[in-house]
Amino acid sequence: MNYRSAGISEIKKVSDEFEDYRLGQILYAITNRKPDGVTLKVWLFNISDEDLYTAIERTKLIEKDHGIIK
């Protein structure tokens, strides 16, 4: 699987699902899944495409569980 392309595609899909979220809120929700003790800068520079894709998918599940998106 090409996780880079899949991740980009999923972010586009998330923007449709998060109707009330601005782009900054979507990115915040995704980056909020980074491990504790790691700065956002370090996490973004070191995360693999697969792990970022997983973070996006996890964000969708968590936000849906909280009733924020459809």
mmCIF file as Biopython writes it, N, C-alpha, C and O atoms, coordinates in Angstrom:
data_model
#
loop_
_atom_site.group_PDB
_atom_site.id
_atom_site.type_symbol
_atom_site.label_atom_id
_atom_site.label_alt_id
_atom_site.label_comp_id
_atom_site.label_asym_id
_atom_site.label_entity_id
_atom_site.label_seq_id
_atom_site.pdbx_PDB_ins_code
_atom_site.Cartn_x
_atom_site.Cartn_y
_atom_site.Cartn_z
_atom_site.occupancy
_atom_site.B_iso_or_equiv
_atom_site.auth_seq_id
_atom_site.auth_asym_id
_atom_site.pdbx_PDB_model_num
ATOM 1   N N  . MET A ? 1  ? 0.846   -1.187 0.000  1.0 0.0 1  A 1 
ATOM 2   C CA . MET A ? 1  ? 0.000   0.000  0.000  1.0 0.0 1  A 1 
ATOM 3   C C  . MET A ? 1  ? 0.885   1.241  0.000  1.0 0.0 1  A 1 
ATOM 4   O O  . MET A ? 1  ? 1.897   1.292  0.700  1.0 0.0 1  A 1 
ATOM 5   N N  . ASN A ? 2  ? 0.504   2.224  -0.777 1.0 0.0 2  A 1 
ATOM 6   C CA . ASN A ? 2  ? 1.218   3.496  -0.798 1.0 0.0 2  A 1 
ATOM 7   C C  . ASN A ? 2  ? 0.594   4.402  0.263  1.0 0.0 2  A 1 
ATOM 8   O O  . ASN A ? 2  ? -0.413  5.064  0.009  1.0 0.0 2  A 1 
ATOM 9   N N  . TYR A ? 3  ? 1.197   4.428  1.455  1.0 0.0 3  A 1 
ATOM 10  C CA . TYR A ? 3  ? 0.622   5.151  2.580  1.0 0.0 3  A 1 
ATOM 11  C C  . TYR A ? 3  ? 0.662   6.659  2.381  1.0 0.0 3  A 1 
ATOM 12  O O  . TYR A ? 3  ? -0.185  7.370  2.921  1.0 0.0 3  A 1 
ATOM 13  N N  . ARG A ? 4  ? 1.616   7.154  1.628  1.0 0.0 4  A 1 
ATOM 14  C CA . ARG A ? 4  ? 1.686   8.591  1.376  1.0 0.0 4  A 1 
ATOM 15  C C  . ARG A ? 4  ? 0.439   9.040  0.606  1.0 0.0 4  A 1 
ATOM 16  O O  . ARG A ? 4  ? -0.243  9.982  1.011  1.0 0.0 4  A 1 
ATOM 17  N N  . SER A ? 5  ? 0.153   8.368  -0.490 1.0 0.0 5  A 1 
ATOM 18  C CA . SER A ? 5  ? -1.031  8.708  -1.282 1.0 0.0 5  A 1 
ATOM 19  C C  . SER A ? 5  ? -2.306  8.451  -0.500 1.0 0.0 5  A 1 
ATOM 20  O O  . SER A ? 5  ? -3.247  9.243  -0.556 1.0 0.0 5  A 1 
ATOM 21  N N  . ALA A ? 6  ? -2.337  7.342  0.230  1.0 0.0 6  A 1 
ATOM 22  C CA . ALA A ? 6  ? -3.522  7.013  1.022  1.0 0.0 6  A 1 
ATOM 23  C C  . ALA A ? 6  ? -3.748  8.058  2.113  1.0 0.0 6  A 1 
ATOM 24  O O  . ALA A ? 6  ? -4.888  8.434  2.384  1.0 0.0 6  A 1 
ATOM 25  N N  . GLY A ? 7  ? -2.678  8.525  2.736  1.0 0.0 7  A 1 
ATOM 26  C CA . GLY A ? 7  ? -2.799  9.543  3.781  1.0 0.0 7  A 1 
ATOM 27  C C  . GLY A ? 7  ? -3.345  10.849 3.243  1.0 0.0 7  A 1 
ATOM 28  O O  . GLY A ? 7  ? -4.206  11.473 3.862  1.0 0.0 7  A 1 
ATOM 29  N N  . ILE A ? 8  ? -2.844  11.261 2.092  1.0 0.0 8  A 1 
ATOM 30  C CA . ILE A ? 8  ? -3.334  12.486 1.459  1.0 0.0 8  A 1 
ATOM 31  C C  . ILE A ? 8  ? -4.807  12.339 1.113  1.0 0.0 8  A 1 
ATOM 32  O O  . ILE A ? 8  ? -5.604  13.250 1.340  1.0 0.0 8  A 1 
ATOM 33  N N  . SER A ? 9  ? -5.157  11.197 0.569  1.0 0.0 9  A 1 
ATOM 34  C CA . SER A ? 9  ? -6.552  10.929 0.217  1.0 0.0 9  A 1 
ATOM 35  C C  . SER A ? 9  ? -7.443  10.940 1.455  1.0 0.0 9  A 1 
ATOM 36  O O  . SER A ? 9  ? -8.549  11.479 1.414  1.0 0.0 9  A 1 
ATOM 37  N N  . GLU A ? 10 ? -6.979  10.353 2.549  1.0 0.0 10 A 1 
ATOM 38  C CA . GLU A ? 10 ? -7.767  10.300 3.777  1.0 0.0 10 A 1 
ATOM 39  C C  . GLU A ? 10 ? -7.965  11.688 4.370  1.0 0.0 10 A 1 
ATOM 40  O O  . GLU A ? 10 ? -9.039  11.984 4.894  1.0 0.0 10 A 1 
ATOM 41  N N  . ILE A ? 11 ? -6.952  12.543 4.296  1.0 0.0 11 A 1 
ATOM 42  C CA . ILE A ? 11 ? -7.110  13.911 4.801  1.0 0.0 11 A 1 
ATOM 43  C C  . ILE A ? 11 ? -8.194  14.631 4.001  1.0 0.0 11 A 1 
ATOM 44  O O  . ILE A ? 11 ? -8.985  15.384 4.568  1.0 0.0 11 A 1 
ATOM 45  N N  . LYS A ? 12 ? -8.233  14.405 2.698  1.0 0.0 12 A 1 
ATOM 46  C CA . LYS A ? 12 ? -9.291  14.999 1.879  1.0 0.0 12 A 1 
ATOM 47  C C  . LYS A ? 12 ? -10.657 14.472 2.302  1.0 0.0 12 A 1 
ATOM 48  O O  . LYS A ? 12 ? -11.620 15.234 2.387  1.0 0.0 12 A 1 
ATOM 49  N N  . LYS A ? 13 ? -10.741 13.170 2.567  1.0 0.0 13 A 1 
ATOM 50  C CA . LYS A ? 13 ? -12.010 12.575 3.007  1.0 0.0 13 A 1 
ATOM 51  C C  . LYS A ? 13 ? -12.418 13.116 4.376  1.0 0.0 13 A 1 
ATOM 52  O O  . LYS A ? 13 ? -13.593 13.396 4.616  1.0 0.0 13 A 1 
ATOM 53  N N  . VAL A ? 14 ? -11.442 13.260 5.268  1.0 0.0 14 A 1 
ATOM 54  C CA . VAL A ? 14 ? -11.724 13.772 6.604  1.0 0.0 14 A 1 
ATOM 55  C C  . VAL A ? 14 ? -12.282 15.191 6.509  1.0 0.0 14 A 1 
ATOM 56  O O  . VAL A ? 14 ? -13.174 15.559 7.273  1.0 0.0 14 A 1 
ATOM 57  N N  . SER A ? 15 ? -11.766 15.979 5.585  1.0 0.0 15 A 1 
ATOM 58  C CA . SER A ? 15 ? -12.265 17.354 5.460  1.0 0.0 15 A 1 
ATOM 59  C C  . SER A ? 15 ? -13.736 17.366 5.063  1.0 0.0 15 A 1 
ATOM 60  O O  . SER A ? 15 ? -14.458 18.299 5.414  1.0 0.0 15 A 1 
ATOM 61  N N  . ASP A ? 16 ? -14.189 16.359 4.346  1.0 0.0 16 A 1 
ATOM 62  C CA . ASP A ? 16 ? -15.614 16.254 4.012  1.0 0.0 16 A 1 
ATOM 63  C C  . ASP A ? 16 ? -16.439 15.783 5.210  1.0 0.0 16 A 1 
ATOM 64  O O  . ASP A ? 16 ? -17.569 16.228 5.409  1.0 0.0 16 A 1 
ATOM 65  N N  . GLU A ? 17 ? -15.866 14.884 6.003  1.0 0.0 17 A 1 
ATOM 66  C CA . GLU A ? 17 ? -16.583 14.346 7.158  1.0 0.0 17 A 1 
ATOM 67  C C  . GLU A ? 17 ? -16.650 15.336 8.316  1.0 0.0 17 A 1 
ATOM 68  O O  . GLU A ? 17 ? -17.655 15.398 9.023  1.0 0.0 17 A 1 
ATOM 69  N N  . PHE A ? 18 ? -15.584 16.110 8.511  1.0 0.0 18 A 1 
ATOM 70  C CA . PHE A ? 18 ? -15.519 17.093 9.592  1.0 0.0 18 A 1 
ATOM 71  C C  . PHE A ? 18 ? -16.108 18.401 9.055  1.0 0.0 18 A 1 
ATOM 72  O O  . PHE A ? 18 ? -15.384 19.380 8.875  1.0 0.0 18 A 1 
ATOM 73  N N  . GLU A ? 19 ? -17.387 18.416 8.806  1.0 0.0 19 A 1 
ATOM 74  C CA . GLU A ? 19 ? -18.011 19.560 8.146  1.0 0.0 19 A 1 
ATOM 75  C C  . GLU A ? 19 ? -17.809 20.875 8.896  1.0 0.0 19 A 1 
ATOM 76  O O  . GLU A ? 19 ? -17.672 21.924 8.268  1.0 0.0 19 A 1 
ATOM 77  N N  . ASP A ? 20 ? -17.787 20.835 10.215 1.0 0.0 20 A 1 
ATOM 78  C CA . ASP A ? 20 ? -17.661 22.056 10.999 1.0 0.0 20 A 1 
ATOM 79  C C  . ASP A ? 20 ? -16.221 22.390 11.365 1.0 0.0 20 A 1 
ATOM 80  O O  . ASP A ? 20 ? -15.972 23.417 11.997 1.0 0.0 20 A 1 
ATOM 81  N N  . TYR A ? 21 ? -15.273 21.549 10.981 1.0 0.0 21 A 1 
ATOM 82  C CA . TYR A ? 21 ? -13.865 21.779 11.315 1.0 0.0 21 A 1 
ATOM 83  C C  . TYR A ? 21 ? -13.178 22.598 10.233 1.0 0.0 21 A 1 
ATOM 84  O O  . TYR A ? 21 ? -13.374 22.365 9.040  1.0 0.0 21 A 1 
ATOM 85  N N  . ARG A ? 22 ? -12.381 23.544 10.660 1.0 0.0 22 A 1 
ATOM 86  C CA . ARG A ? 22 ? -11.474 24.233 9.742  1.0 0.0 22 A 1 
ATOM 87  C C  . ARG A ? 22 ? -10.246 23.339 9.571  1.0 0.0 22 A 1 
ATOM 88  O O  . ARG A ? 22 ? -10.043 22.408 10.350 1.0 0.0 22 A 1 
ATOM 89  N N  . LEU A ? 23 ? -9.441  23.614 8.573  1.0 0.0 23 A 1 
ATOM 90  C CA . LEU A ? 23 ? -8.257  22.789 8.306  1.0 0.0 23 A 1 
ATOM 91  C C  . LEU A ? 23 ? -7.354  22.717 9.530  1.0 0.0 23 A 1 
ATOM 92  O O  . LEU A ? 23 ? -6.828  21.651 9.851  1.0 0.0 23 A 1 
ATOM 93  N N  . GLY A ? 24 ? -7.174  23.827 10.207 1.0 0.0 24 A 1 
ATOM 94  C CA . GLY A ? 24 ? -6.337  23.836 11.403 1.0 0.0 24 A 1 
ATOM 95  C C  . GLY A ? 24 ? -6.851  22.898 12.481 1.0 0.0 24 A 1 
ATOM 96  O O  . GLY A ? 24 ? -6.067  22.254 13.178 1.0 0.0 24 A 1 
ATOM 97  N N  . GLN A ? 25 ? -8.166  22.821 12.617 1.0 0.0 25 A 1 
ATOM 98  C CA . GLN A ? 25 ? -8.756  21.924 13.603 1.0 0.0 25 A 1 
ATOM 99  C C  . GLN A ? 25 ? -8.558  20.463 13.222 1.0 0.0 25 A 1 
ATOM 100 O O  . GLN A ? 25 ? -8.342  19.614 14.087 1.0 0.0 25 A 1 
ATOM 101 N N  . ILE A ? 26 ? -8.631  20.174 11.933 1.0 0.0 26 A 1 
ATOM 102 C CA . ILE A ? 26 ? -8.384  18.808 11.466 1.0 0.0 26 A 1 
ATOM 103 C C  . ILE A ? 26 ? -6.940  18.419 11.742 1.0 0.0 26 A 1 
ATOM 104 O O  . ILE A ? 26 ? -6.671  17.343 12.275 1.0 0.0 26 A 1 
ATOM 105 N N  . LEU A ? 27 ? -6.020  19.291 11.382 1.0 0.0 27 A 1 
ATOM 106 C CA . LEU A ? 27 ? -4.601  18.998 11.613 1.0 0.0 27 A 1 
ATOM 107 C C  . LEU A ? 27 ? -4.301  18.872 13.102 1.0 0.0 27 A 1 
ATOM 108 O O  . LEU A ? 27 ? -3.513  18.017 13.505 1.0 0.0 27 A 1 
ATOM 109 N N  . TYR A ? 28 ? -4.922  19.713 13.918 1.0 0.0 28 A 1 
ATOM 110 C CA . TYR A ? 28 ? -4.727  19.613 15.358 1.0 0.0 28 A 1 
ATOM 111 C C  . TYR A ? 28 ? -5.227  18.266 15.883 1.0 0.0 28 A 1 
ATOM 112 O O  . TYR A ? 28 ? -4.552  17.618 16.682 1.0 0.0 28 A 1 
ATOM 113 N N  . ALA A ? 29 ? -6.403  17.850 15.434 1.0 0.0 29 A 1 
ATOM 114 C CA . ALA A ? 29 ? -6.962  16.572 15.883 1.0 0.0 29 A 1 
ATOM 115 C C  . ALA A ? 29 ? -6.032  15.416 15.531 1.0 0.0 29 A 1 
ATOM 116 O O  . ALA A ? 29 ? -5.858  14.490 16.323 1.0 0.0 29 A 1 
ATOM 117 N N  . ILE A ? 30 ? -5.437  15.472 14.343 1.0 0.0 30 A 1 
ATOM 118 C CA . ILE A ? 30 ? -4.523  14.409 13.911 1.0 0.0 30 A 1 
ATOM 119 C C  . ILE A ? 30 ? -3.227  14.460 14.711 1.0 0.0 30 A 1 
ATOM 120 O O  . ILE A ? 30 ? -2.774  13.435 15.220 1.0 0.0 30 A 1 
ATOM 121 N N  . THR A ? 31 ? -2.630  15.634 14.827 1.0 0.0 31 A 1 
ATOM 122 C CA . THR A ? 31 ? -1.341  15.741 15.515 1.0 0.0 31 A 1 
ATOM 123 C C  . THR A ? 31 ? -1.478  15.568 17.018 1.0 0.0 31 A 1 
ATOM 124 O O  . THR A ? 31 ? -0.486  15.344 17.712 1.0 0.0 31 A 1 
ATOM 125 N N  . ASN A ? 32 ? -2.688  15.670 17.522 1.0 0.0 32 A 1 
ATOM 126 C CA . ASN A ? 32 ? -2.927  15.443 18.942 1.0 0.0 32 A 1 
ATOM 127 C C  . ASN A ? 32 ? -2.713  13.980 19.317 1.0 0.0 32 A 1 
ATOM 128 O O  . ASN A ? 32 ? -2.682  13.653 20.504 1.0 0.0 32 A 1 
ATOM 129 N N  . ARG A ? 33 ? -2.568  13.103 18.344 1.0 0.0 33 A 1 
ATOM 130 C CA . ARG A ? 33 ? -2.356  11.667 18.574 1.0 0.0 33 A 1 
ATOM 131 C C  . ARG A ? 33 ? -0.873  11.322 18.734 1.0 0.0 33 A 1 
ATOM 132 O O  . ARG A ? 33 ? -0.531  10.152 18.904 1.0 0.0 33 A 1 
ATOM 133 N N  . LYS A ? 34 ? 0.001   12.312 18.683 1.0 0.0 34 A 1 
ATOM 134 C CA . LYS A ? 34 ? 1.441   12.031 18.817 1.0 0.0 34 A 1 
ATOM 135 C C  . LYS A ? 34 ? 1.745   11.538 20.227 1.0 0.0 34 A 1 
ATOM 136 O O  . LYS A ? 34 ? 1.008   11.838 21.166 1.0 0.0 34 A 1 
ATOM 137 N N  . PRO A ? 35 ? 2.821   10.788 20.375 1.0 0.0 35 A 1 
ATOM 138 C CA . PRO A ? 35 ? 3.181   10.279 21.704 1.0 0.0 35 A 1 
ATOM 139 C C  . PRO A ? 35 ? 3.557   11.408 22.667 1.0 0.0 35 A 1 
ATOM 140 O O  . PRO A ? 35 ? 4.079   12.441 22.247 1.0 0.0 35 A 1 
ATOM 141 N N  . ASP A ? 36 ? 3.292   11.205 23.942 1.0 0.0 36 A 1 
ATOM 142 C CA . ASP A ? 36 ? 3.711   12.172 24.964 1.0 0.0 36 A 1 
ATOM 143 C C  . ASP A ? 36 ? 5.229   12.229 25.010 1.0 0.0 36 A 1 
ATOM 144 O O  . ASP A ? 36 ? 5.905   11.231 24.763 1.0 0.0 36 A 1 
ATOM 145 N N  . GLY A ? 37 ? 5.752   13.387 25.324 1.0 0.0 37 A 1 
ATOM 146 C CA . GLY A ? 37 ? 7.195   13.548 25.470 1.0 0.0 37 A 1 
ATOM 147 C C  . GLY A ? 37 ? 7.932   13.791 24.164 1.0 0.0 37 A 1 
ATOM 148 O O  . GLY A ? 37 ? 9.156   13.919 24.162 1.0 0.0 37 A 1 
ATOM 149 N N  . VAL A ? 38 ? 7.213   13.856 23.061 1.0 0.0 38 A 1 
ATOM 150 C CA . VAL A ? 38 ? 7.818   14.116 21.760 1.0 0.0 38 A 1 
ATOM 151 C C  . VAL A ? 38 ? 7.243   15.424 21.243 1.0 0.0 38 A 1 
ATOM 152 O O  . VAL A ? 38 ? 6.026   15.610 21.226 1.0 0.0 38 A 1 
ATOM 153 N N  . THR A ? 39 ? 8.116   16.329 20.822 1.0 0.0 39 A 1 
ATOM 154 C CA . THR A ? 39 ? 7.605   17.589 20.297 1.0 0.0 39 A 1 
ATOM 155 C C  . THR A ? 39 ? 6.924   17.347 18.963 1.0 0.0 39 A 1 
ATOM 156 O O  . THR A ? 39 ? 7.217   16.375 18.265 1.0 0.0 39 A 1 
ATOM 157 N N  . LEU A ? 40 ? 6.024   18.232 18.624 1.0 0.0 40 A 1 
ATOM 158 C CA . LEU A ? 40 ? 5.316   18.124 17.356 1.0 0.0 40 A 1 
ATOM 159 C C  . LEU A ? 40 ? 6.291   18.159 16.192 1.0 0.0 40 A 1 
ATOM 160 O O  . LEU A ? 40 ? 6.146   17.400 15.235 1.0 0.0 40 A 1 
ATOM 161 N N  . LYS A ? 41 ? 7.284   19.036 16.268 1.0 0.0 41 A 1 
ATOM 162 C CA . LYS A ? 41 ? 8.283   19.151 15.199 1.0 0.0 41 A 1 
ATOM 163 C C  . LYS A ? 41 ? 9.023   17.834 14.998 1.0 0.0 41 A 1 
ATOM 164 O O  . LYS A ? 41 ? 9.171   17.376 13.866 1.0 0.0 41 A 1 
ATOM 165 N N  . VAL A ? 42 ? 9.482   17.231 16.068 1.0 0.0 42 A 1 
ATOM 166 C CA . VAL A ? 42 ? 10.215  15.964 15.980 1.0 0.0 42 A 1 
ATOM 167 C C  . VAL A ? 42 ? 9.292   14.871 15.445 1.0 0.0 42 A 1 
ATOM 168 O O  . VAL A ? 42 ? 9.694   14.077 14.594 1.0 0.0 42 A 1 
ATOM 169 N N  . TRP A ? 43 ? 8.063   14.831 15.942 1.0 0.0 43 A 1 
ATOM 170 C CA . TRP A ? 43 ? 7.116   13.804 15.501 1.0 0.0 43 A 1 
ATOM 171 C C  . TRP A ? 43 ? 6.855   13.921 14.012 1.0 0.0 43 A 1 
ATOM 172 O O  . TRP A ? 43 ? 6.891   12.916 13.303 1.0 0.0 43 A 1 
ATOM 173 N N  . LEU A ? 44 ? 6.593   15.133 13.520 1.0 0.0 44 A 1 
ATOM 174 C CA . LEU A ? 44 ? 6.298   15.326 12.102 1.0 0.0 44 A 1 
ATOM 175 C C  . LEU A ? 44 ? 7.492   14.988 11.210 1.0 0.0 44 A 1 
ATOM 176 O O  . LEU A ? 44 ? 7.318   14.438 10.122 1.0 0.0 44 A 1 
ATOM 177 N N  . PHE A ? 45 ? 8.692   15.311 11.662 1.0 0.0 45 A 1 
ATOM 178 C CA . PHE A ? 45 ? 9.870   15.017 10.849 1.0 0.0 45 A 1 
ATOM 179 C C  . PHE A ? 45 ? 10.233  13.535 10.833 1.0 0.0 45 A 1 
ATOM 180 O O  . PHE A ? 45 ? 10.879  13.063 9.898  1.0 0.0 45 A 1 
ATOM 181 N N  . ASN A ? 46 ? 9.825   12.810 11.853 1.0 0.0 46 A 1 
ATOM 182 C CA . ASN A ? 46 ? 10.244  11.416 11.977 1.0 0.0 46 A 1 
ATOM 183 C C  . ASN A ? 46 ? 9.161   10.379 11.721 1.0 0.0 46 A 1 
ATOM 184 O O  . ASN A ? 46 ? 9.467   9.196  11.571 1.0 0.0 46 A 1 
ATOM 185 N N  . ILE A ? 47 ? 7.907   10.796 11.668 1.0 0.0 47 A 1 
ATOM 186 C CA . ILE A ? 47 ? 6.823   9.834  11.507 1.0 0.0 47 A 1 
ATOM 187 C C  . ILE A ? 47 ? 6.856   9.236  10.100 1.0 0.0 47 A 1 
ATOM 188 O O  . ILE A ? 47 ? 7.108   9.932  9.117  1.0 0.0 47 A 1 
ATOM 189 N N  . SER A ? 48 ? 6.599   7.942  10.030 1.0 0.0 48 A 1 
ATOM 190 C CA . SER A ? 48 ? 6.527   7.286  8.720  1.0 0.0 48 A 1 
ATOM 191 C C  . SER A ? 48 ? 5.170   7.574  8.096  1.0 0.0 48 A 1 
ATOM 192 O O  . SER A ? 48 ? 4.222   7.947  8.786  1.0 0.0 48 A 1 
ATOM 193 N N  . ASP A ? 49 ? 5.089   7.396  6.787  1.0 0.0 49 A 1 
ATOM 194 C CA . ASP A ? 49 ? 3.815   7.587  6.096  1.0 0.0 49 A 1 
ATOM 195 C C  . ASP A ? 49 ? 2.751   6.642  6.645  1.0 0.0 49 A 1 
ATOM 196 O O  . ASP A ? 49 ? 1.589   7.019  6.796  1.0 0.0 49 A 1 
ATOM 197 N N  . GLU A ? 50 ? 3.160   5.418  6.939  1.0 0.0 50 A 1 
ATOM 198 C CA . GLU A ? 50 ? 2.212   4.437  7.477  1.0 0.0 50 A 1 
ATOM 199 C C  . GLU A ? 50 ? 1.700   4.865  8.852  1.0 0.0 50 A 1 
ATOM 200 O O  . GLU A ? 50 ? 0.503   4.767  9.121  1.0 0.0 50 A 1 
ATOM 201 N N  . ASP A ? 51 ? 2.589   5.338  9.721  1.0 0.0 51 A 1 
ATOM 202 C CA . ASP A ? 51 ? 2.163   5.766  11.050 1.0 0.0 51 A 1 
ATOM 203 C C  . ASP A ? 51 ? 1.268   7.005  10.987 1.0 0.0 51 A 1 
ATOM 204 O O  . ASP A ? 51 ? 0.336   7.129  11.782 1.0 0.0 51 A 1 
ATOM 205 N N  . LEU A ? 52 ? 1.536   7.914  10.061 1.0 0.0 52 A 1 
ATOM 206 C CA . LEU A ? 52 ? 0.685   9.087  9.916  1.0 0.0 52 A 1 
ATOM 207 C C  . LEU A ? 52 ? -0.688  8.675  9.401  1.0 0.0 52 A 1 
ATOM 208 O O  . LEU A ? 52 ? -1.707  9.189  9.862  1.0 0.0 52 A 1 
ATOM 209 N N  . TYR A ? 53 ? -0.715  7.760  8.456  1.0 0.0 53 A 1 
ATOM 210 C CA . TYR A ? 53 ? -1.995  7.231  7.959  1.0 0.0 53 A 1 
ATOM 211 C C  . TYR A ? 53 ? -2.784  6.613  9.114  1.0 0.0 53 A 1 
ATOM 212 O O  . TYR A ? 53 ? -3.990  6.828  9.229  1.0 0.0 53 A 1 
ATOM 213 N N  . THR A ? 54 ? -2.110  5.852  9.959  1.0 0.0 54 A 1 
ATOM 214 C CA . THR A ? 54 ? -2.754  5.235  11.116 1.0 0.0 54 A 1 
ATOM 215 C C  . THR A ? 54 ? -3.289  6.297  12.071 1.0 0.0 54 A 1 
ATOM 216 O O  . THR A ? 54 ? -4.379  6.139  12.621 1.0 0.0 54 A 1 
ATOM 217 N N  . ALA A ? 55 ? -2.539  7.373  12.276 1.0 0.0 55 A 1 
ATOM 218 C CA . ALA A ? 55 ? -2.992  8.463  13.145 1.0 0.0 55 A 1 
ATOM 219 C C  . ALA A ? 55 ? -4.241  9.126  12.572 1.0 0.0 55 A 1 
ATOM 220 O O  . ALA A ? 55 ? -5.144  9.499  13.321 1.0 0.0 55 A 1 
ATOM 221 N N  . ILE A ? 56 ? -4.297  9.273  11.263 1.0 0.0 56 A 1 
ATOM 222 C CA . ILE A ? 56 ? -5.472  9.863  10.618 1.0 0.0 56 A 1 
ATOM 223 C C  . ILE A ? 56 ? -6.684  8.956  10.830 1.0 0.0 56 A 1 
ATOM 224 O O  . ILE A ? 56 ? -7.763  9.424  11.191 1.0 0.0 56 A 1 
ATOM 225 N N  . GLU A ? 57 ? -6.497  7.662  10.604 1.0 0.0 57 A 1 
ATOM 226 C CA . GLU A ? 57 ? -7.589  6.706  10.792 1.0 0.0 57 A 1 
ATOM 227 C C  . GLU A ? 57 ? -8.051  6.682  12.252 1.0 0.0 57 A 1 
ATOM 228 O O  . GLU A ? 57 ? -9.250  6.640  12.526 1.0 0.0 57 A 1 
ATOM 229 N N  . ARG A ? 58 ? -7.116  6.709  13.165 1.0 0.0 58 A 1 
ATOM 230 C CA . ARG A ? 58 ? -7.446  6.703  14.593 1.0 0.0 58 A 1 
ATOM 231 C C  . ARG A ? 58 ? -8.230  7.969  14.954 1.0 0.0 58 A 1 
ATOM 232 O O  . ARG A ? 58 ? -9.183  7.915  15.732 1.0 0.0 58 A 1 
ATOM 233 N N  . THR A ? 59 ? -7.824  9.096  14.388 1.0 0.0 59 A 1 
ATOM 234 C CA . THR A ? 59 ? -8.519  10.355 14.639 1.0 0.0 59 A 1 
ATOM 235 C C  . THR A ? 59 ? -9.961  10.275 14.178 1.0 0.0 59 A 1 
ATOM 236 O O  . THR A ? 59 ? -10.865 10.721 14.886 1.0 0.0 59 A 1 
ATOM 237 N N  . LYS A ? 60 ? -10.187 9.709  12.994 1.0 0.0 60 A 1 
ATOM 238 C CA . LYS A ? 60 ? -11.551 9.569  12.494 1.0 0.0 60 A 1 
ATOM 239 C C  . LYS A ? 60 ? -12.400 8.743  13.462 1.0 0.0 60 A 1 
ATOM 240 O O  . LYS A ? 60 ? -13.538 9.111  13.753 1.0 0.0 60 A 1 
ATOM 241 N N  . LEU A ? 61 ? -11.865 7.647  13.954 1.0 0.0 61 A 1 
ATOM 242 C CA . LEU A ? 61 ? -12.604 6.786  14.876 1.0 0.0 61 A 1 
ATOM 243 C C  . LEU A ? 61 ? -12.914 7.497  16.191 1.0 0.0 61 A 1 
ATOM 244 O O  . LEU A ? 61 ? -14.032 7.422  16.700 1.0 0.0 61 A 1 
ATOM 245 N N  . ILE A ? 62 ? -11.927 8.179  16.724 1.0 0.0 62 A 1 
ATOM 246 C CA . ILE A ? 62 ? -12.104 8.874  18.001 1.0 0.0 62 A 1 
ATOM 247 C C  . ILE A ? 62 ? -13.117 9.997  17.862 1.0 0.0 62 A 1 
ATOM 248 O O  . ILE A ? 62 ? -13.994 10.152 18.712 1.0 0.0 62 A 1 
ATOM 249 N N  . GLU A ? 63 ? -13.003 10.781 16.801 1.0 0.0 63 A 1 
ATOM 250 C CA . GLU A ? 63 ? -13.938 11.889 16.609 1.0 0.0 63 A 1 
ATOM 251 C C  . GLU A ? 63 ? -15.363 11.373 16.374 1.0 0.0 63 A 1 
ATOM 252 O O  . GLU A ? 63 ? -16.328 11.972 16.850 1.0 0.0 63 A 1 
ATOM 253 N N  . LYS A ? 64 ? -15.492 10.267 15.645 1.0 0.0 64 A 1 
ATOM 254 C CA . LYS A ? 64 ? -16.825 9.674  15.436 1.0 0.0 64 A 1 
ATOM 255 C C  . LYS A ? 64 ? -17.406 9.176  16.751 1.0 0.0 64 A 1 
ATOM 256 O O  . LYS A ? 64 ? -18.597 9.346  17.008 1.0 0.0 64 A 1 
ATOM 257 N N  . ASP A ? 65 ? -16.561 8.556  17.594 1.0 0.0 65 A 1 
ATOM 258 C CA . ASP A ? 65 ? -17.022 8.054  18.887 1.0 0.0 65 A 1 
ATOM 259 C C  . ASP A ? 65 ? -17.532 9.182  19.779 1.0 0.0 65 A 1 
ATOM 260 O O  . ASP A ? 65 ? -18.422 8.974  20.603 1.0 0.0 65 A 1 
ATOM 261 N N  . HIS A ? 66 ? -16.970 10.365 19.613 1.0 0.0 66 A 1 
ATOM 262 C CA . HIS A ? 66 ? -17.391 11.515 20.417 1.0 0.0 66 A 1 
ATOM 263 C C  . HIS A ? 66 ? -18.555 12.260 19.762 1.0 0.0 66 A 1 
ATOM 264 O O  . HIS A ? 66 ? -18.984 13.302 20.258 1.0 0.0 66 A 1 
ATOM 265 N N  . GLY A ? 67 ? -19.059 11.734 18.662 1.0 0.0 67 A 1 
ATOM 266 C CA . GLY A ? 67 ? -20.234 12.317 18.031 1.0 0.0 67 A 1 
ATOM 267 C C  . GLY A ? 67 ? -19.968 13.618 17.300 1.0 0.0 67 A 1 
ATOM 268 O O  . GLY A ? 67 ? -20.896 14.383 17.036 1.0 0.0 67 A 1 
ATOM 269 N N  . ILE A ? 68 ? -18.721 13.877 16.973 1.0 0.0 68 A 1 
ATOM 270 C CA . ILE A ? 68 ? -18.372 15.142 16.342 1.0 0.0 68 A 1 
ATOM 271 C C  . ILE A ? 68 ? -18.609 15.086 14.843 1.0 0.0 68 A 1 
ATOM 272 O O  . ILE A ? 68 ? -19.024 16.073 14.236 1.0 0.0 68 A 1 
ATOM 273 N N  . ILE A ? 69 ? -18.345 13.927 14.245 1.0 0.0 69 A 1 
ATOM 274 C CA . ILE A ? 69 ? -18.553 13.799 12.799 1.0 0.0 69 A 1 
ATOM 275 C C  . ILE A ? 69 ? -19.512 12.670 12.535 1.0 0.0 69 A 1 
ATOM 276 O O  . ILE A ? 69 ? -19.810 11.871 13.423 1.0 0.0 69 A 1 
ATOM 277 N N  . LYS A ? 70 ? -19.996 12.602 11.309 1.0 0.0 70 A 1 
ATOM 278 C CA . LYS A ? 70 ? -20.952 11.577 10.902 1.0 0.0 70 A 1 
ATOM 279 C C  . LYS A ? 70 ? -20.329 10.200 10.938 1.0 0.0 70 A 1 
ATOM 280 O O  . LYS A ? 70 ? -20.994 9.213  10.625 1.0 0.0 70 A 1 
#
